[in-house]
């Protein structure tokens, strides 16, 4: 699990260093939020931004970080004993009771769907040992994934700490990272969840506060937030066709419509261009390399209609050596995709010795072998 997490972080860091071709703010969108950003999820490209790098209070969208850390802890099916401190958390609550035992999984659903501050504290104490210990983990993860203008002081986003802030862009980075986790995807997009309530005769039923899940048909998930100082904050995701978008607004009085407006603008203005297909690449006449080079993944990038013909690819290869005669694959270079004379994506180029060809068997011979096996005769005598 840790190795997978590290690989995801590495991929994010590489893409974050290459994808930002700034787009001018389209004034016609009329975004109400003080800060806003729209990014494409696969590439991380910024499609729209408005004051996206200003540090602001973020309220309960903080809980995206709390949720992903809980999921990555590997303890989702373990029971958590709820403390007195957790039940005393101010603001929104799922009304946990002191001493009750509840699965971490249920706490994360209560956190994301109902924005329970009591669940946030219970998660922090379970995963981080304490609220302060968990805040340390939050900031550690923030640095790892490139949230350089963010500082977390609590797991819920309440205004009880002055040094708790982020930016619209940083929160988009966080959501992009979190959405690569299938468990997070499922929880984030759940409209209604039923959790057991051991001290009562009825189950807890939680309905998602993210109204965009029913208001806008392309919405796939998100997290709402509000405090008196942060005002309305919102992070959502939407998918249409092969394009996955992430929208963030901070201090947005008309945030539902802000997000819809950004999504419609993004889906209308951009298409996903497959710039490089995965598989064999013939980029050199060198005998040692010829027929052995390939890329494992396609490069797909959002582009306007005007940009579709402006992509170019540069292949950078290491000097070949005799060690490449081994059967094991090796990274021997990279393919760089350029747009507007800037590198926007890159993937490693692999070398692999051609596998030895196996003798092809005819259809009748295959049938014969199966028949002989069934009656108990060894195929090879």
Secondary structure, DSSP 8 states (H G I E B T S, - for coil): -HHHHHHHHHHHHHHHTT--------GGG---SSEEEEEETTT--EEEEESTTS-B--GGGGHHHHHHHHHHTT-TTSEEE--HHHHT--SS-----TT-EEEHHHHHHHHHHH--HHHHHHHHHHHHSSHHHHHHHHHHHHHHHT-TT-B-SSSS--TT-SS-BB-HHHHHHHHHHHTTSHHHHHHHT-SEEEE--TTSSS-EEEE-S-THHHHSTTEEEEEEEEETTTEEEEEEEEEETTEEEEEEEES-TTHHHHHHHHHHHHHHH-EEEEEE-SEE------TTTTT-EEESS-EEEEE-TTTTT--EEEEEE----GGGGSSS-EEEEEEEEEETTEEEEEEEEEE-----------HHHHHHHHHHHHTT--TT-
